Structures are given as structure tokens and as C-alpha cells.
């Protein structure tokens, strides 16, 4: 099924604010919005030197400020000055293992930072919609292997997922405040394990594989049989835009899942696909000891997004892995720039809009 038009977003007369615009998803979203001729502004921490933002030469390409979202006064001033019509809130501490090392910081960024964004948005009469992304890991996961629905109970097992459950509670509370004050619509999007060219984060499967393949070094993988809903970064991002487009004309969707159409792939399957299409001879070792820190299985049910928005993933999980590998090979071998590779995949997506 083809995507519906984004006519209501495109008709908005004013900027779209992306928080965390220097991050992996934030950079992809910014490039997509520019391809759709939408005005974008950014608020984020300074970029990591290895980030897609730097690789794609994004410095100064849009109006941007480097701000810590834990600073409520600075956040409020930025939103008051720029008066965004739409806010897409990505800024977060998003790494599970990092959350064990710095749980307090994880909660400060994900919970208090979100409260600062929402509070400032409600006080700004210009903002119409705020979409905040949480995670597929907010659901109470007993290991049954069921596909989670939006209505299923939430419970965080690790500091990261617990902070995102707390973030969901913040959104729920501020949603009530916003409705009482005729403020912006507050949306929540939950998506799977996002992959794609340019992600170089530590302790994530695809970036770890790329580092090992490019250095021809050995890689130890935590658990070969864990399953995750892997998806190309542009698939959920387009879902977010369709959700916002819907909110500008309707009140019926506040929380949605965005995940792959197929059953989640095991880590071992992802490694096999990536290894084949890279042509790597790197040795991959699986450490299959029981890991109580992470869920063994994870599945998302995205039926509601498909029925209500006409949203469908463009990439299968296999093709998302292949395109990620191809992106990195082209950029590392300098047959394409990071920006060129991103635009190739954006055009692939936009053929379906």
C-alpha cells in the first residue's frame, strides 16, 4: 500500500523543530524534511565526531542551537524565539548498557528533558503538535514472545526502558494539561530496533559489525538467539510524519507502534546477512550466556498504524540490513559521500509517497 500524502504537514506555515537533530535518527529526519521542502530547525547537544551529522557535513545547514534539554530556561527561550509549529522530540539517552553505567543521567535527560520540551511547547501558542519517540522496550516483557499492542501494560526492566516508561507517564500527564489549555496535540511513537547507514553508536549490533568488518577484527556478540524488530531508519520516520499529518486533522491517534511486517529476526540471522553482503572474513563469536539485562524476544504489532495511516514498511528486515551494509561500504570506499547515500535511500522512500 502506498503512503498517503503529507498535505497537512506541508501546509503548516512555520518551522518543524527536531530535537536531537545531530543524532542518527535526527540527521536522517532532517534530510528527509529538506527533501520534502519543509523548514527545519534543530536543538541538540553538540555532535559526536563520528556521527552521521558530521559525516554528512550538516554543520550550519539549518538554524540550530546546541542545547542541553535538561536546562528548562534555555529550552523555553529557544522555543519562544523560534515558535515551531511542529516539534519532533528525539533527544534522549538511548543506549541500554549506557543506562546501567549512568542511570541518573539517563532519567534526567529522558524524563526531565521531555518535561521541559512539553512544558515549553504548551506555553508556546504557535505549536500545534509534539511527537515524542519512546521505544519498543517500554512494554512489560515476560518473555512470552507475543507481539505488543499499544494497549499492553508498560514496565521497564533496565534503567533505559524504565526511563522511557517514565517518559510515557510525563507525556500522559502533560497531554491532560495541554487539552485543558487548548494546547498542542501530544503524540507518542514506539518503534523497533532502527538500523541504517551512519549509526556508529557503541554496543549496537550493526555499528559493531561495521567496525569489525572494516577493521577485519574479531567481534563478540552478546546473544545469537535474541530477536528484535529490526527496521530501516526511514520506515518509522515516515510513520511519524504520517502520524503528525493525521493529528493536524483528527484527534483519534495518540499512541502508535511502528515495526516490521515480518517476524523479528534473530541476532544470528542479522549477522549472517550482514557478513554475506559485506563479504567479510571477520570472525564473529557468539557469547550465549544468559543475560538478565536484556529481553530475549521482542515483537511489535503495528496493525493500528497500517489501518489508520496506510503506513507500510518499504524495507524488509533483510533489505534494511543489506542497504545499511551497502551504505557503509560505499562511504568507507569513497564511492559515494554520506550525504549522497542518504539521499539515494530517501528517494527510494519518496517513490512510495
C-alpha positions as CSV (number, residue, x, y, z in Angstrom):
1,X,0.0,0.0,0.0
2,X,1.3,3.4,-0.9
3,X,1.6,6.2,1.7
4,X,-1.0,8.9,1.9
5,X,0.1,12.4,1.1
6,X,1.6,14.6,3.8
7,X,-0.5,17.6,2.7
8,X,-1.4,18.8,6.2
9,X,2.2,19.0,7.3
10,X,3.2,20.7,4.1
11,X,0.5,23.3,4.6
12,X,1.8,24.3,8.0
13,X,3.2,27.8,7.8
14,X,6.2,27.6,10.1
15,X,9.2,25.6,11.1
16,X,9.5,22.0,12.3
17,X,11.7,21.6,15.3
18,X,13.8,18.4,15.6
19,X,15.3,17.8,19.0
20,X,18.4,15.6,18.9
21,X,18.9,16.7,15.2
22,X,22.7,15.9,15.4
23,X,21.9,12.2,16.3
24,X,21.5,9.3,13.9
25,X,17.7,9.5,13.5
26,X,17.7,13.3,13.8
27,X,20.1,13.6,10.8
28,X,18.0,11.2,8.6
29,X,14.8,13.1,9.6
30,X,16.3,16.5,8.8
31,X,17.5,15.3,5.4
32,X,14.0,13.8,4.7
33,X,12.2,17.0,5.7
34,X,14.5,19.1,3.5
35,X,13.7,16.7,0.6
36,X,10.1,17.5,1.2
37,X,10.8,21.2,1.1
38,X,9.9,21.7,4.8
39,X,11.5,24.3,7.0
40,X,13.6,22.6,9.7
41,X,15.3,23.9,12.9
42,X,17.4,21.9,15.3
43,X,18.1,21.7,19.0
44,X,20.6,19.2,20.3
45,X,23.8,18.5,22.1
46,X,27.0,19.1,20.0
47,X,27.6,16.3,17.5
48,X,29.9,13.3,18.1
49,X,32.9,13.5,15.7
50,X,31.9,10.0,14.4
51,X,28.3,10.9,13.9
52,X,26.3,10.9,10.6
53,X,25.7,14.6,11.2
54,X,29.4,15.2,10.8
55,X,29.9,12.6,8.0
56,X,27.1,14.3,6.0
57,X,28.5,17.8,6.5
58,X,25.4,19.1,8.3
59,X,27.0,21.8,10.4
60,X,25.2,25.1,9.8
61,X,22.9,23.7,7.1
62,X,19.8,24.7,9.2
63,X,19.0,27.1,12.0
64,X,20.3,25.2,15.1
65,X,21.5,25.6,18.6
66,X,23.5,23.2,20.8
67,X,21.4,23.0,24.0
68,X,21.1,20.5,26.9
69,X,17.4,19.8,27.2
70,X,17.8,19.4,31.0
71,X,18.1,23.2,31.1
72,X,14.5,24.3,31.2
73,X,15.1,28.0,30.8
74,X,17.3,27.7,27.7
75,X,14.8,25.3,26.1
76,X,11.9,27.6,26.9
77,X,13.8,30.6,25.4
78,X,14.6,28.7,22.2
79,X,11.0,27.6,21.6
80,X,9.7,31.1,22.4
81,X,12.1,32.7,19.9
82,X,11.7,30.2,17.0
83,X,7.9,29.4,17.5
84,X,7.9,25.9,15.9
85,X,4.6,24.7,14.5
86,X,5.6,21.1,15.0
87,X,8.1,19.5,17.4
88,X,9.6,16.0,16.8
89,X,11.3,15.1,20.0
90,X,14.2,12.6,19.5
91,X,16.7,14.0,22.0
92,X,17.5,11.2,24.5
93,X,20.0,8.9,26.2
94,X,19.1,5.9,24.1
95,X,21.6,3.1,24.9
96,X,20.6,0.3,27.3
97,X,24.1,-0.6,28.5
98,X,25.0,3.1,29.0
99,X,21.9,3.4,31.2
100,X,23.4,0.9,33.6
101,X,26.6,3.0,33.9
102,X,24.7,6.3,34.2
103,X,21.1,5.7,35.3
104,X,20.7,9.1,36.9
105,X,21.8,10.9,33.8
106,X,19.5,8.7,31.7
107,X,16.5,9.6,33.8
108,X,17.4,13.3,33.8
109,X,17.6,13.5,30.0
110,X,14.7,11.2,29.1
111,X,12.3,12.3,31.8
112,X,13.1,15.8,32.9
113,X,14.3,16.8,29.4
114,X,11.0,15.6,27.9
115,X,9.0,17.5,30.6
116,X,10.9,20.7,29.7
117,X,10.1,20.3,25.9
118,X,6.4,19.6,26.5
119,X,6.0,22.4,29.1
120,X,7.6,24.9,26.8
121,X,5.5,23.7,23.8
122,X,2.3,24.1,25.8
123,X,3.3,27.7,26.8
124,X,4.0,28.5,23.1
125,X,0.8,29.3,21.3
126,X,2.4,28.5,17.9
127,X,3.0,24.8,18.4
128,X,0.2,22.5,17.1
129,X,1.7,19.0,17.5
130,X,4.5,17.5,19.5
131,X,5.6,13.9,18.7
132,X,7.9,12.2,21.2
133,X,9.5,8.8,20.4
134,X,9.9,6.3,23.2
135,X,10.8,2.7,22.4
136,X,9.5,-0.8,21.8
137,X,11.2,-1.7,25.2
138,X,8.5,0.2,27.2
139,X,6.3,-2.9,27.3
140,X,6.3,-5.3,30.2
141,X,8.2,-8.2,28.6
142,X,7.7,-11.6,30.3
143,X,9.4,-13.5,27.5
144,X,6.2,-15.0,26.1
145,X,7.1,-13.9,22.5
146,X,3.8,-12.1,22.0
147,X,3.6,-9.1,19.7
148,X,3.0,-6.0,21.8
149,X,-0.1,-3.8,21.2
150,X,-0.4,-0.1,22.1
151,X,-2.8,-1.1,24.9
152,X,-0.5,-3.6,26.6
153,X,0.9,-2.7,30.1
154,X,4.2,-0.9,30.4
155,X,7.1,-1.8,32.6
156,X,10.8,-1.0,32.3
157,X,13.4,-3.7,33.2
158,X,16.6,-1.7,32.8
159,X,17.3,2.0,33.5
160,X,16.8,3.0,29.9
161,X,13.4,1.3,29.3
162,X,12.3,2.4,32.8
163,X,13.2,6.0,32.0
164,X,11.1,5.7,28.8
165,X,8.2,4.3,30.7
166,X,8.5,7.3,33.0
167,X,8.7,9.5,29.8
168,X,5.4,8.0,28.7
169,X,3.9,9.0,32.0
170,X,5.2,12.5,31.6
171,X,3.5,12.7,28.1
172,X,0.3,11.3,29.5
173,X,0.2,14.0,32.3
174,X,1.1,16.9,30.0
175,X,-1.4,15.6,27.5
176,X,-4.1,16.3,30.0
177,X,-2.7,19.7,30.8
178,X,-2.5,20.6,27.1
179,X,-6.1,19.6,26.5
180,X,-7.3,21.7,29.4
181,X,-5.4,24.7,27.9
182,X,-6.3,24.1,24.3
183,X,-2.6,23.4,23.6
184,X,-0.8,21.2,21.1
185,X,-1.6,17.6,20.5
186,X,0.9,15.3,22.2
187,X,1.8,12.1,20.4
188,X,3.8,9.1,21.4
189,X,5.5,6.8,18.8
190,X,7.1,3.4,19.7
191,X,9.4,1.9,17.1
192,X,11.7,-1.1,16.9
193,X,15.4,-1.5,16.6
194,X,16.3,1.1,14.0
195,X,19.2,0.5,11.7
196,X,20.7,2.3,8.7
197,X,23.8,4.0,7.3
198,X,25.6,6.4,9.7
199,X,24.8,4.8,13.1
200,X,28.1,4.4,14.8
201,X,26.9,4.0,18.4
202,X,28.7,1.7,20.8
203,X,27.1,-1.6,21.8
204,X,24.6,-1.7,18.9
205,X,24.7,-4.7,16.6
206,X,25.0,-3.1,13.2
207,X,27.6,-0.5,14.2
208,X,29.6,-3.1,16.0
209,X,29.6,-5.3,12.9
210,X,30.6,-2.4,10.6
211,X,33.6,-1.6,13.0
212,X,34.7,-5.2,13.0
213,X,34.2,-5.7,9.2
214,X,36.1,-2.5,8.3
215,X,39.0,-3.4,10.6
216,X,38.9,-7.1,9.8
217,X,38.8,-7.8,13.5
218,X,37.1,-10.3,15.7
219,X,33.7,-9.4,17.3
220,X,32.0,-11.0,20.3
221,X,28.2,-10.8,20.1
222,X,26.1,-11.0,23.3
223,X,23.4,-13.4,22.3
224,X,22.8,-15.1,19.0
225,X,19.1,-16.1,19.5
226,X,17.7,-12.8,20.8
227,X,15.1,-11.4,18.5
228,X,14.4,-7.7,17.7
229,X,12.1,-5.9,15.3
230,X,14.8,-4.5,13.0
231,X,13.8,-1.8,10.6
232,X,15.3,0.8,8.3
233,X,15.5,4.2,9.9
234,X,13.3,5.8,7.2
235,X,10.4,3.5,7.8
236,X,9.4,4.6,11.3
237,X,10.4,8.2,10.5
238,X,7.8,8.3,7.7
239,X,5.4,6.8,10.1
240,X,6.0,9.7,12.5
241,X,5.2,12.2,9.7
242,X,2.0,10.4,8.8
243,X,1.0,10.3,12.4
244,X,1.6,14.1,12.7
245,X,-0.3,14.7,9.4
246,X,-3.2,12.8,10.9
247,X,-3.1,14.7,14.1
248,X,-3.4,18.0,12.3
249,X,-6.8,17.0,11.1
250,X,-8.0,14.5,13.7
251,X,-7.9,13.6,17.4
252,X,-8.1,9.8,17.1
253,X,-4.5,8.6,17.4
254,X,-2.2,9.5,20.3
255,X,0.0,6.4,20.6
256,X,1.2,4.1,17.8
257,X,3.7,1.3,17.2
258,X,5.9,1.2,14.1
259,X,7.6,-2.1,13.4
260,X,8.5,-4.5,10.6
261,X,5.8,-6.6,8.8
262,X,7.7,-9.9,9.4
263,X,8.5,-11.8,12.5
264,X,11.6,-10.3,14.2
265,X,14.9,-11.7,13.1
266,X,17.4,-13.3,15.5
267,X,20.7,-11.7,16.1
268,X,22.4,-14.6,14.4
269,X,20.3,-14.1,11.2
270,X,21.3,-10.4,11.1
271,X,25.0,-11.3,11.4
272,X,24.7,-13.9,8.6
273,X,23.1,-11.4,6.2
274,X,25.5,-8.6,7.0
275,X,28.5,-10.8,6.7
276,X,27.4,-12.2,3.3
277,X,26.7,-8.8,1.8
278,X,29.9,-7.2,3.2
279,X,32.0,-10.1,2.0
280,X,33.7,-10.1,5.4
281,X,36.1,-12.6,6.7
282,X,36.0,-11.2,10.3
283,X,35.4,-13.8,13.0
284,X,32.2,-13.4,14.9
285,X,32.0,-15.2,18.3
286,X,28.6,-15.6,20.0
287,X,28.6,-15.4,23.8
288,X,25.4,-17.2,24.5
289,X,25.4,-16.9,28.3
290,X,22.1,-15.9,29.8
291,X,21.9,-12.1,30.0
292,X,19.4,-10.9,32.6
293,X,19.9,-7.3,31.5
294,X,18.1,-7.6,28.2
295,X,14.9,-9.3,26.9
296,X,15.3,-12.4,24.8
297,X,12.4,-11.7,22.5
298,X,10.7,-8.6,21.2
299,X,7.9,-8.2,18.7
300,X,5.7,-5.2,17.8
301,X,2.2,-5.2,16.4
302,X,1.8,-2.3,14.1
303,X,-1.7,-3.1,12.8
304,X,-3.2,0.1,14.0
305,X,-0.6,2.3,12.1
306,X,-1.3,0.3,9.0
307,X,-5.1,0.5,9.2
308,X,-5.4,4.1,10.3
309,X,-2.5,5.7,8.4
310,X,-2.0,3.5,5.4
311,X,1.6,3.1,6.7
312,X,3.7,0.1,5.5
313,X,7.4,-0.5,5.8
314,X,9.2,-0.1,2.5
315,X,12.2,-2.2,3.6
316,X,12.0,-5.8,4.7
317,X,14.4,-6.5,7.6
318,X,16.8,-8.3,5.2
319,X,16.8,-5.3,2.8
320,X,17.3,-2.9,5.7
321,X,20.4,-4.8,6.7
322,X,21.7,-5.0,3.0
323,X,21.2,-1.3,2.5
324,X,22.9,-0.5,5.8
325,X,25.9,-2.6,4.7
326,X,25.9,-1.1,1.2
327,X,25.8,2.5,2.7
328,X,28.8,1.8,4.8
329,X,30.8,0.1,2.1
330,X,30.2,2.9,-0.4
331,X,31.1,5.6,2.2
332,X,34.2,3.8,3.5
333,X,35.4,3.1,0.0
334,X,34.6,6.7,-1.0
335,X,32.5,5.7,-4.0
336,X,29.7,7.9,-2.5
337,X,29.6,10.5,0.2
338,X,27.4,10.0,3.3
339,X,25.0,12.7,2.1
340,X,24.7,11.1,-1.4
341,X,24.0,7.7,0.1
342,X,21.3,9.1,2.4
343,X,19.6,10.9,-0.5
344,X,19.6,7.7,-2.6
345,X,17.6,5.9,0.1
346,X,15.4,9.0,0.7
347,X,14.4,8.9,-2.9
348,X,13.7,5.2,-2.7
349,X,11.2,6.0,0.1
350,X,9.6,9.0,-1.6
351,X,8.7,6.9,-4.6
352,X,6.0,5.4,-2.3
353,X,4.6,8.8,-1.1
